[in-house]
Amino acid sequence: MTKWQVRVDREACIGTGMCASSAAAYFRLENGKATAAQDFVEPDELVVDAAESCPMEAILVRDGDGVVIAPEV
Amino acid sequence: MTTSQEPRNYPFGEAHRLDIDPTYAELRRTEPVSRVRLPYGGDAWLVTKYDDVKTVFSDPRFSRAAVLGQDVPRAVPMIQERPSILSMDPPEHGRLRKLVAKGFTMRRTEQLRQRAQDIVDGLLDEMEKNGAPADLVEALDMPLPITIICELLGVPYEDRREFRTWSDQALAVTAFTPEKITAASDKLQDYIAGLVARRRESPTDDVLGTLVTARDEGDRLSEEELINFGVTLLVAGHETTANQLGNFMYTLLTNPDRLAELRADPTLVPAAVEELLRITPLGASAGFPRIAIEDVELSGVTIQAGDAVFVGQAGNRDPAVFPEPDRIDFHRENIAHVAFGHGVHHCVGAPLARMELQVAISTLLLRFPELELAVPGDEVPFRKGRLVRGPQELLVRW
């Protein structure tokens, strides 16, 4: 299975800590703002949930073909 | 773990207006992780440093679910039996949260800004027509968030008198008897159950309707979770914002320099709302405890598995993060307050609350350039014996 790309828009992030708490393997806080622990990850629903739950929609998840998986607009 | 002295009683005392008990600052200096004794359920830890507060809020080693049905340290005699999203841990918490999260994003909330503006304009038209003095609590603070949350959830606005009474009683600590508090909580459950039943006959696309669909078609939450979620969203969706709006206006009207600064430059309103969120201790009591599910070290102190921890109201006044923490300053470089919490329980309604507070404050200042308290500041009555602080009545003239 192709890997997913995970990106955090640090300009949009307000540091709620939701992603780093709920999906600690994929996100961490650096200087109060979230960052992806790795740019490419094995597909995992946790990453999608984190993107869908971010109030700022600052997390973007794409599949191997570059198609946006989350957040749903 | 024991300390040499007897634990302090906590809460430290009845909340006085918007003052923060000086014991928080003293403990942060001398004993940032300290033992406290609650009225019920025994002793707990209280943390007062910003970093420790954030850790307790967000580290999965601190559980909210572990309080359910347990005789944990607390301010009220009742043991919490009924689970809500506020007492769930990941991954169960996320399963519920994501059912509504999309409806409360910053982007979705901004689409409601014009609607909020129209509501505020209408309420202030009415207030002006009725003439001064006016009680800002009834004229604006309560009806604005109640109207918005009613429209979002699909709760009939004409029922507000009843659910406001139940909500006020359900969020009491000492203001009512335990029996009354429990009964009010049951009435809120019955009320939401009735609205849910109606949606099964004629579906709606509001938040309650979405939750009913998630239950009936997707089996994504239980009936009990559905009802509790509705109650939590309705109560949390108005009590907090309504009281904070009263608290913020009280603070501005009793701090003429800051008020003048905002009037002179209305573009400061969003920054002012953040600073007011930081400086205003909304909680009046002990708040929600977390239970350590394994040993955790905080500021050199070992919290043992099974110990209860309170975060109090001290994080936003930590001078290590916010220089001169007791000063109101709309130009702070770092305003990363924890007024909405941190981690998975970060308030889902935060963008909505921010938007409502911004619209209400900026419109009030623009429309009534002479707005002032109609009674001396120290005579403004505040609610007592509740979970959250707020003026009982805020008489203003213009």
Interface residues (C-beta under 8 A of the other chain):
Chain A: G15 T16 G17 M18 A20 S21 S22 A24 G32 D49 E52 S53 C54 P55 M56 E57 P71 E72
Chain B: K54 F57 S58 D59 P60 P90 P91 H93 G94 R97 K98 A101 K102 F104 T105 M106 R107 A336 F340 H342 G343 V344 H346 V348 A350 P351
